[in-house]
Amino acid sequence: MLTADGSALVVAQGTTGQLWRFEPVDGSVSPVDSTGADLVNADGLVRQGGTLTVVRNFSRMLATLRLSGDGRPATVLLQQATDPSRVLTTAVRLDGRIPFVDSMVR
């Protein structure tokens, strides 16, 4: 996911629950300070302005964070459970809404 200022990419490492900032100019990688955020099983990332939604698949949670324009610090705003019978894996911003992808096959 591209930062709001376009300077870097932010990606999630789901096993550890960490966010990482990749600098395309010099190839450097640094952790995003997301102190207090439980992001284990992070799968999909959707940014709307300064708000980042993290889809936490098998945790069956959505995390909402405030992300700085350059993607360095992130502050938890909300953690909310999703339907326990579904496993949401990713999402996209579409016409001001966020539709989610459900990986469960019925």
N, C-alpha and C positions, 0 to 999 in steps of 0.2 A: 504494500500500500504506500503510495506517495505522500510525503508530508504536505501540509497545507502550503508551505512556502516553496515546495518543489525542490528542496535541496537534498533530500535523502529518501530512502525507502525504509519503512518500518515493517518488520516481519515478526512472527510469533514462533517460538519453539515450544510446542505443546507439552512435551514430556516434562520439562522443567518449569513451564509456566512463565517464561521470560519473553520480553519484547527486546528486539535488537534493532539498532539503527545502522544502515549501510550507507556509507558516503560514496557515491558513484565517481566523484572526481579523483580521489586518491585511494579508493578501495578499503578504507578503514572501517572497522566494525566496532561498535560500542553498545553496552547495554543501555536500555531506556530505563530511567529511574521511575519505577512504578511501585514504590514502597506501599505495602499493604494490600496490593492487588493479588487476589488468587486467580491466576490465569492458566492453571493446569488444564490440559486438554484444549488449549486455544487452537482453533482451526481456522475460522474465517474472520477477516478484519474488514470493517467498513468504516470509512471516515466521512463525516458530514461536517465540514468546517472544522471546528476545534473539538468535536465530539467523536470518539472512537468507540465503536461497538465491537466487542470480541465475542464470537460464537464459540462456546466451550462444549464441544460435541458430547462426549460420554459423561461429562459432569452434569449435562442437561441444565446449563446455566448460560445467561447472557451477562456480560460485564459491560458497563458503560463507563468510559473514562474521559476526562478532559485531557487532551493532548496538545502540547505547545506547538506553535507553528513550525518549529524546526524539528519536532519529534523527539526532543531530549527528555523532559520530564512528562509524566502522565499521572493524573490523580483520579482515584476511584470515585465515581459519583454514585453508582448503583450496581448491585449484583442481584439478578432476579432469576428464579427458576423457570424453566420451560416445561412444556407438557412432558411428564415422565414416560409416556408411551412413545415419544418421538426422539430422534437423534438429529438435531440440526447440525449441519456441517459447515455451511458457508452462507453468505448473503451478498446482496448487491444493492447499491442505491439506484432507484428507478423512479423517476417522476416524484421525488420528494418522499418516497416510501422505501422501506427495506423489506423486500421479500426474502424469505429464508429457504434454503434447500434442506429437505428432510431425506436422510440416507436410509431410512427404514423401508424395506420392501414388504408389502402386505399381500 
